[in-house]
Amino acid sequence: MSGVSTELALLAEVVPLAIGAAFTPSLFALQILTTSSPRWRSRSLAFFLGSASAFLLACTLLFAGFSQLPHRRDGGQDIFGGITWLVAAAVLLGVAVWLFWPKPELAAKVEAGLVARIERTHLLTFFGVAFLLSIKDVTSFALIVPALHETADSQVGFLFKLVTTLLVFVLALFPVVFPPVWRGLRGEQAKKDLAVVYRFTMDHQFTIVGVVAALYAVYCVAMGLGPNGLALY
């Protein structure tokens, strides 16, 4: 496989995972609240930096760790990679099953917790809340782990691996980037737009993540059993 083909094949595997990792309703909803509050520029920046720090730390450690593992031969079976995909699928399936189980009281409790957090005024609190919400996001990391394993284990050049890792990092940050950017572009009108998005997100948060987790669980099983994993078909 040529260099360009290998790079495109890597992006075809990694980009869908990074997009899936961006489906984090709690982060998205809390950043919407932050962007709609007083002092929204400094608060949303602190929130962004908290989330970015968590994902940057995780991406750096995962990529560095996977880079130390022996690389598979081109086109050969990858037992560790296959297991990584299947473990990710198991985690995602567990998350999907749990989220599809009706729990209206928990949904209300989650929203109340988000609103209570936004009422705290210290910028360090916004940073810390975003960091904690990001670092313990099971669904996102269930997708980021195989994405970075495939990146570190690929046959592309080291520079392209770094660019791909950065792409995963940037895409995962969409929930904390979009609200302040939209507010900056639309001004006060953005508050009305974001309020609609917020209401939809909070009303369907478990369904959104559940559907995403279920779909990506199937995808991870297919990748884990496929030619670049356990090579069972």
N, C-alpha and C positions, 0 to 999 in steps of 0.2 A: 504494500500500500504506500502511495506517495506521501510526501510530507504534508501537502495541503489536504489530501483526503483523510489522513490520520487526524489532523487538527479539526476538520469539519466533523468527523465521526465523534471526537471527544466532546465538542460543543453540543452535538445532537444528543449525547447522553447526559451531559452536565446541566445545560440550560433548563430543561424541563424540571429537574430536581430543584434548582435554585428558585425557579418561579413558584414551585410548590411550597418551598420554605418561606416564601413571602406571605403566605396566607396565615396571618397571626391576628385574629380579630381583636384580642385584648390590647396588643400594642397599638394597632390601628385606631381603635376607639379611644384609647387614652390620649394618643397624640392629637386626635380631633378635638377632644375636650381641651387639651393644652393650647392648641392653636386658636381656640375660640375664647380663651380666657384673657384677662388683663395681662400685660407684660408678655404677650404671646411670643415675641421674637426670642427673648432670652430663655423663656421656659421651654419652648419647642427645641431650641438649640441644645439646652441641657439634656432634654429627653433624647434627642438624636444622638448626642455624644455618649450617653449611657448605653443605649442599644448598640451603637457602633463599636464601643469598647468591648462589649461582651462578644459580639460576633467576630471582631478582629482577633481577640484573644483565642477564641475557639478555632477559627480558621487557621491561624498561625500554628497552633499546637497540633491540630489534626494533620495539616499538610506536612509539617516537619516530621511528625511521627510516621506517617505513611511513607514518606520519602526514604526512611531508613530500612523499609522492608525490601526483600528481594523482588525484583521486577519479573513479571511473567514473560515468557517468550511470546512473540507476536503470533496471535491466533491460537495460543495454547490454553489449556485449562487453567483456571485460576481458582483454587480451592478457597483461599482466604477471601478473595473478592466475592465469590459466590456465597460464602457464609455471611459476609457483611451485608450483601443485598437481602438475603433471607431473614437475617436478624432485623434489619430495617423494616421488612415487610411484616414481620410478626409484631413489632412495636406499633406500626401504623394500623394494623388490623385490630389490635387491642384497643387503641385509641378510638378507632371508628366504632367498635361495638359499644364502648363505654359512652361515647357521645350520642349515639343514636337512642340510648335508653332515656326515656322521658325524665326530665328533672327540672321542672319550671321553677322550683324554689331556689335551686342552685344558680340558675340564670339570673334571677333577680338579685341574689346575693353577690354575684360577680359584678353586676352593674353598680350596685350600691358601693362595693369596694372601690371600683374605679372612680366614682364620683367623690368618695371620701378622700382618695389620694390626691385628686386634683385640687382640693381645697387647702392643701399644705403649701405654704408660700416659699419655702427655702429652695433655692435652685439645686442644692445638693440632693434634696429629696427627689426631685424630678430625675436627676442623673441616676440615683440609686435605684429607684423604682424601675426605670427603663432597663438598667443593667440586670436586675434580678428577673424581671419578666422575660428578658431575652435569653439569659443563660439557662433558664429552666424550661424553655420551650421545647418539649419533647418532640412534637411533630416536626418542627423545623430541623432539629438536629438529626432526626431519623432520616432526613433527606440530605442534609449537608454532609453527613459522614460518608455515605457511598459516593457522593459527588466528588469529594476531595480525595477519596481513595482512588477512584478512576483517574482523576487528574494526576496524582502523584505516580500512579502506576503506568501511565500512558507512555507511548513511544515518542512523544513530541519533545521539542527542545525545552530546556529549563525555563527560558524566558516566557515561552507560551504557557507553560504550567503556571507561572506566577500571574500572568494576565488572566488566565482562566479562574484561578483562585480569587483574584480581585473581582472578577465578574460575579462569581458566586456571592461574595461579600456584599457587593453593591445591590444585586437583585434582592437579597434577603432583607435589605434595609428599606425597601419600598414603603412598607407601612408607616415608617417614621419620617420619610422624606416627602411623600405626596401631600399630606395635609398642609404643612407650612409653605410649600411651594405654591399650592393652590391658593392659599390665603394671600401670599405675596402677589400673585397674578390678578386675583379677583377682588382684593380688598374686603370691605365689609360684606359684600354680596356673597363671598365665600362662606361666611358663617351660616347662611341659610342652606347653601348647597351641602356643606359638611354635616349640618344637622340632620338632613335627610339620609345621608350615607350612614351617619352614626346610628340613627334609629333602626335602619335596616340591618346593620352589622350586629347590634346588640340583640335584636329580635331573632336573628338567625345564626348567631355565633356558633352554636354547637353543630348545627346542620352544615354550615360552611366547612368547618374543620373536619367534620365526620365524612362528608363526601370527598373532600380532598384526600384524607387519609385512606379511605377505601380504594379510591382510584389509584393512588400511588402504591398501595400495598400490592395490587395486581401487577403494576408496572415493575415493582422491585422483584416480585416472584419470577416474572418473565426474564428479567435481566440476570437474576441469580442462577436460574436453571439453564440459561442460554449459552451460546458459544463463548462469551467472554467471562462466564462464571464457571459453574460446575460442568458445563458442556454436556448436558443430558439430552439436548436436541440440536 
